Amino acid sequence: MRYALLLLSLVLPGLARAQAEALENPGTVSAVQERLYRMNHELTLGVGVLPADAFYKGVLGTVGYTYHFTDSFAWQVGRGSYSYNLKTSLREQLERDFDASPTSSAFEEQVQWMMGSDLVWSPIYGKMAVNNRSVVHFSAFLLGGATVLKLQRADGFRPAINLGLGVRVFTGRNLSFRFDVTNNTVFVGATRLIQVPTLQLSTAFNFGATE
């Protein structure tokens, strides 16, 4: 009996404290904060590069318009890009040392311009502290759609499937910056495909949005 009473005297205070803590903190409550910035009509002006081709590198200028139906779903109604192309040292060497023709099929596949449309899904929105002094709001998105490209070749209009992802950083209700990484799978012939990846940084002007 003495041992039982001693054990109870040690256990009961601990149980009492646990009960008191449970009453003070009945459970963990999680809250999801609403988005601070919402998009509506978005006009984008951007610059970018076509980095992948061995014979040229393209410097892109892009303009686009996107309509946002909800916080997470949008339609990039139209986008158009013009590419200013620069020869690589490999192409210059081939033309200089091996008399490669500027109209050879390998050189004719460089992009001159492209136009397309995409659906955009933005499942991620968040904020982060920068050096404990400011808060940055951002979102991440996926996009997919179709593109028509004009290649340098005579019959140069080609269809493509465009897939990509990106991130947006908000600076206010009417202005944000977005970085897009996309890839166009271009149907050159019945059995041949080429890949045209792009990297683009854009300034996005937002009209009709609310905080």
C-alpha positions in Angstrom: 0.0 0.0 0.0 2.8 2.4 0.9 4.4 1.8 -2.5 1.0 2.4 -4.3 0.4 5.6 -2.4 3.9 6.8 -3.2 3.3 6.1 -6.9 0.0 7.9 -7.0 1.5 10.9 -5.3 4.1 11.1 -8.1 1.7 10.5 -11.0 -1.4 12.5 -10.0 0.3 16.0 -10.1 1.6 15.2 -13.6 -1.9 14.2 -14.8 -3.3 17.4 -13.3 -0.8 19.6 -15.1 -1.5 17.8 -18.4 -5.2 18.3 -17.9 -4.8 22.0 -17.2 -2.6 22.5 -20.3 -5.2 20.7 -22.4 -7.9 23.0 -21.2 -5.8 26.1 -21.8 -4.7 24.9 -25.3 -7.5 22.5 -26.6 -5.9 22.0 -30.1 -3.8 23.5 -32.9 -5.7 25.9 -35.1 -4.5 26.6 -38.7 -5.5 29.6 -40.7 -5.0 30.2 -44.4 -4.6 33.9 -45.2 -6.4 35.4 -48.2 -4.3 36.6 -51.1 -3.2 40.2 -50.8 -3.0 40.8 -54.6 -5.5 39.6 -57.2 -5.1 39.7 -61.0 -7.7 40.7 -63.6 -6.5 42.1 -66.9 -2.8 41.6 -67.4 -0.6 43.2 -70.0 3.0 41.9 -70.2 6.1 43.4 -71.9 9.1 41.1 -71.8 12.5 40.3 -73.0 14.1 36.9 -73.3 16.4 34.5 -75.1 16.3 31.4 -77.3 19.4 29.7 -75.8 19.5 26.2 -77.1 20.3 26.2 -80.8 23.9 25.5 -81.7 23.9 27.8 -84.8 22.2 30.9 -83.4 21.0 32.6 -80.2 17.8 34.6 -80.3 17.1 37.8 -78.3 13.3 38.0 -77.8 10.9 40.9 -77.4 7.5 39.8 -76.3 4.0 41.4 -75.7 1.0 39.5 -74.3 -2.4 39.8 -72.7 -3.9 37.5 -70.1 -7.4 37.5 -68.6 -7.6 36.0 -65.1 -10.9 34.3 -64.4 -10.1 33.4 -60.8 -7.1 33.6 -58.4 -5.8 30.3 -59.8 -7.0 30.0 -63.4 -6.3 32.4 -66.3 -6.2 32.4 -70.1 -3.2 34.0 -71.8 -5.3 35.1 -74.7 -2.5 36.2 -77.0 1.3 36.5 -76.9 3.7 37.5 -79.7 7.5 37.4 -79.8 10.0 38.6 -82.3 13.5 37.1 -82.3 16.6 39.1 -83.2 19.1 36.3 -84.1 22.8 36.3 -83.6 25.1 33.8 -85.3 27.2 31.6 -83.0 30.9 31.1 -83.5 30.2 27.5 -84.7 28.1 28.7 -87.5 30.6 31.4 -88.5 33.3 28.7 -88.5 31.2 26.4 -90.7 30.5 29.2 -93.2 34.1 30.4 -93.2 36.1 27.2 -93.2 33.7 24.7 -94.9 31.7 27.0 -97.2 28.5 26.0 -95.5 25.5 27.7 -97.3 23.5 30.2 -95.2 20.4 28.6 -96.7 21.3 25.1 -95.6 18.4 23.2 -93.8 20.2 23.3 -90.4 20.4 27.1 -90.6 16.9 27.7 -91.9 15.3 26.4 -88.7 16.0 29.5 -86.7 12.9 31.3 -85.3 12.0 34.7 -86.7 8.8 35.2 -84.7 6.0 33.3 -83.0 2.5 33.8 -81.7 0.4 31.7 -79.4 -2.2 31.3 -76.6 -2.0 29.4 -73.3 -4.1 28.3 -70.3 -2.4 29.2 -67.0 -2.9 27.5 -63.6 -1.5 29.2 -60.5 -1.8 26.7 -57.5 0.8 28.4 -55.3 0.6 31.8 -53.6 2.8 32.8 -50.7 4.8 35.4 -49.0 8.3 35.5 -47.6 10.4 37.8 -45.4 13.4 39.5 -46.9 16.1 40.1 -44.3 13.3 40.5 -41.7 12.6 44.0 -43.1 10.1 43.5 -45.9 7.6 41.0 -47.1 7.4 39.8 -50.7 4.3 38.2 -52.2 4.7 35.7 -55.0 2.9 33.0 -57.0 4.0 30.1 -59.1 2.2 28.8 -62.2 2.1 26.2 -64.9 1.0 27.0 -68.5 0.2 25.1 -71.6 -1.0 26.0 -75.1 -0.3 26.2 -78.8 2.1 28.3 -80.9 2.6 29.2 -84.5 6.2 29.8 -85.3 7.7 31.5 -88.4 11.1 29.8 -89.2 13.6 31.3 -91.6 12.9 28.6 -94.3 10.6 29.5 -97.2 7.7 27.3 -96.0 8.5 28.4 -92.5 5.1 28.5 -90.7 5.0 25.6 -88.2 2.6 24.6 -85.4 3.9 23.8 -81.9 2.8 22.7 -78.5 4.0 25.1 -75.7 4.5 23.9 -72.1 6.2 25.8 -69.3 6.2 27.1 -65.7 7.0 30.4 -64.1 7.0 32.6 -61.0 5.5 36.0 -60.3 6.7 38.6 -57.7 4.3 41.3 -56.8 5.4 44.9 -56.1 1.9 46.3 -55.7 -1.7 45.9 -56.9 -0.9 47.1 -60.4 2.6 45.9 -61.1 4.4 42.6 -60.9 7.3 40.8 -62.5 7.2 37.3 -63.9 9.9 34.9 -65.1 8.7 32.2 -67.6 10.6 29.1 -68.7 8.8 27.4 -71.6 9.5 24.9 -74.4 7.8 24.8 -77.8 7.8 21.3 -79.5 7.7 22.3 -83.1 6.3 20.0 -85.9 8.8 20.6 -88.7 7.7 17.6 -90.8 5.6 14.5 -90.7 8.1 12.7 -88.5 10.4 15.4 -87.3 10.3 17.6 -84.2 12.5 20.3 -82.9 12.6 21.9 -79.4 12.6 25.6 -78.9 13.0 26.5 -75.3 12.7 30.1 -74.1 13.6 32.1 -71.0 11.7 35.3 -70.5 11.5 38.1 -67.9 8.4 40.3 -68.1 6.9 43.3 -66.5 3.2 42.8 -65.9 0.7 45.6 -65.6 -2.5 44.6 -63.9 -5.8 46.5 -64.5 -9.1 46.1 -62.7 -7.7 44.1 -59.8 -8.5 44.5 -56.1 -6.4 44.0 -52.9 
